[in-house]
Amino acid sequence: MDSFTKLSPNKIFENFIKKLKEEGRKSITVFNLGESIENLRPALECEVCELGWPERHAPSLEKLCRLCKALDSWLQASVLNVAVIYSKRDLSRASLAIAAFLQYLNICLGEECTFDLESMQSYFHFNLEQYLQPSQKRFVLPV
């Protein structure tokens, strides 16, 4: 077993944020979808937006909208801003958050959207869609 696999999920996440900073990414906000990571804040040295979605359940529409508006505001504020969507144990939460954000961009911003939606949707389809629960797919994927 290599040393990487011995690290806790929290340590792996701390190392990821540290690597982003070493690469020159200084304006980072973590959008935490799961249980609170309040104890990690000092080590992360970045903003954390706690959303607290329940595990294996759909978040309320209010929470989805709050996330989408917060992500949009943060990313539109500066091209140097980085958003990290974090869910410690459940990739379906992160996948749902990204799917909802892509739908939000498509519906709310339309032609005014400055993001590369085609690349983002392609990445989502090939890497994250598989983690959505069937009930989540009904609401966020085009028919």
Residue pairs with C-beta under 8 A, 6 or more apart in sequence:
4 12
7 15
9 88
9 89
10 37
10 40
10 88
13 37
13 40
13 44
13 86
13 88
14 40
14 43
14 44
16 84
17 28
17 30
17 44
17 45
17 46
17 84
20 28
20 82
20 84
21 28
21 45
25 80
25 82
26 80
27 78
27 80
27 81
27 82
28 46
28 47
28 81
28 82
28 83
28 84
29 46
29 47
29 48
29 49
29 74
29 81
29 82
29 83
29 84
30 37
30 44
30 46
30 47
30 48
30 49
30 84
30 86
31 49
31 51
31 67
31 70
31 71
31 83
31 84
31 85
31 86
31 97
32 48
32 49
32 50
32 51
32 52
32 86
32 87
33 51
33 52
33 53
33 59
33 67
33 85
33 86
33 87
33 90
33 93
33 94
33 97
34 52
34 53
34 55
34 86
34 87
34 88
34 89
34 90
34 93
35 52
35 88
36 50
36 52
37 44
37 48
37 50
37 86
37 88
38 48
38 50
40 48
41 48
49 70
51 59
51 63
51 66
51 67
53 59
53 63
53 87
53 93
55 89
55 90
55 93
56 90
56 92
56 133
58 96
58 135
58 136
58 139
59 67
59 93
59 96
64 97
64 100
65 104
67 97
67 100
67 101
68 100
68 101
68 104
68 108
71 83
71 101
72 101
72 104
72 105
72 108
72 109
74 81
74 83
75 81
75 83
75 115
76 114
85 94
85 97
85 98
86 94
87 93
87 94
87 97
91 128
91 131
92 131
92 132
92 133
92 136
94 128
94 131
95 124
95 128
95 129
95 131
95 132
95 136
96 132
96 136
96 140
98 124
98 128
99 124
99 128
99 129
99 132
99 136
99 140
99 141
100 140
102 117
102 120
102 121
102 124
103 140
105 113
105 115
105 117
105 120
106 113
106 117
129 137
129 141
132 140
132 141
